[in-house]
Amino acid sequence: MACTPNVGTVSVKRQVATAAVASIATAGMLIVAVRPKTRYAVLTNQRLLLFDMAPSGRPAPPLVAELPRPALTSSRFKSALKATFHISMEGDPKSLKMEFPFPGRHDARQLADALARQ
């Protein structure tokens, strides 16, 4: 399975700083929103691979992350205009947030279900 979620989170501090700089630079004429980076995610029977997204929309060569599938679990699935869920790895207290825009909501449910513990 392959999909293109927004992976991670953006801190409130970074959102405020970016909005302030854009507002000052354009005299309040431009509003800027910061979102997590879009990654190319590939789920195989053994691992979850995350690649950077090239400007062409294809995966870029350097592998960002390689996570073992048996150690992963999904939780907190939420779907509205955006589908969101978290991926946790055994032994790691932090989770990785996966956010799918409206057109990719179907991919989100498939990925979350594939990673759910049986």
N, C-alpha and C positions, 0 to 999 in steps of 0.2 A: 504494500500500500504506500502511496506517495501523496503528500499534501503540502500546503503552504500556510502554516499558521504564523501568527505573531507570537514570538517566544520570549518570555521574561516579563519584567515589569519596569516601569519608569518611575523614579522617585518624584514625590511632590516638589521637592527642592529644585530638581532639574526642570520640571514643567513650568514652575513659576519663573525661574531664571530665563528660560528660553522665551517665554511670553513677554517678560519685561524688556529684554534686549530687542525683540522684534517690534514691540510697541514704541520704544524710544527711537529706534532707527527709522521707523516709518511714520513717526508722529501720530501714532494711534490708528493708522489707516489699514493695518494688517493684523490679523489674529493668527497665531500659530499654535497648533496642537502637536504634542510630541506623543509618539506611540512606540511600543516595543518593536524591535527589528523583525522583519519578515524573514523566516528561514524556510528552507526546503527540508521537509521531514520524510524519511523513508523508514517504514517499519518492515523488518524481515522476520523470519521465524526465530532468529537468534538475538537481534539487537535493534535499537532505534538509532538511526543515523541522522544527524543534523548538519546541513550544509548552509553556507551563506548563499544569498540569492544574488545572481548576476543581474546587471541592468536589463539583459535580454529576457529575464524571467526564468532562466535555467539555473541549475545548481552550479555554484562556483567551486573549483577544485579543492581548496583546503577544507578538510573535514573539521567541523567545529566541535562536535561531540559524538561519542560512540557509547551508548548506554546498553547494558545487557538486559534483554527483554525479561528473563525470569525474575530479575530483581525489581522490576517496575510495576507500579499499580496506579490507577487513575482514581480520582475522587472529586467531589464537589462539582459535578457536571451541572451547568446552568445554560439554558438556551432561551434567547429572546431574539433581538436583532443580531447579536453576536453570540456564538456558542463559546463557552469558557469552561475549562477544567484544569485541574492540577495533576501533575505526575510526580509521584514520590518514589524514591529509591530506598531499598532496605538499608538501614543503618545511617541514613542521612536525614537530619531533622528538617532541612529546607525542602521545599517543593518547587517545581518548575511550572510556571503558569503558561498554558497554551490557549490562545485566543484566536478564533476563526471568524472573519467577517461574514456578513450575510450569505454571499454566494457559496462559501465553503462549509456551511453548517452541517451538511450531510457527512462530509469527511470527518468532522469533529466527533460525531456520534459513533462512527465506525472505529476511529482510533481509540476513543475512550472505552468502548466495549471490548476491543481487542486487548487492551491493557488491564481491564478489570480482573481482579482475582476471582477465580471460580471456586 
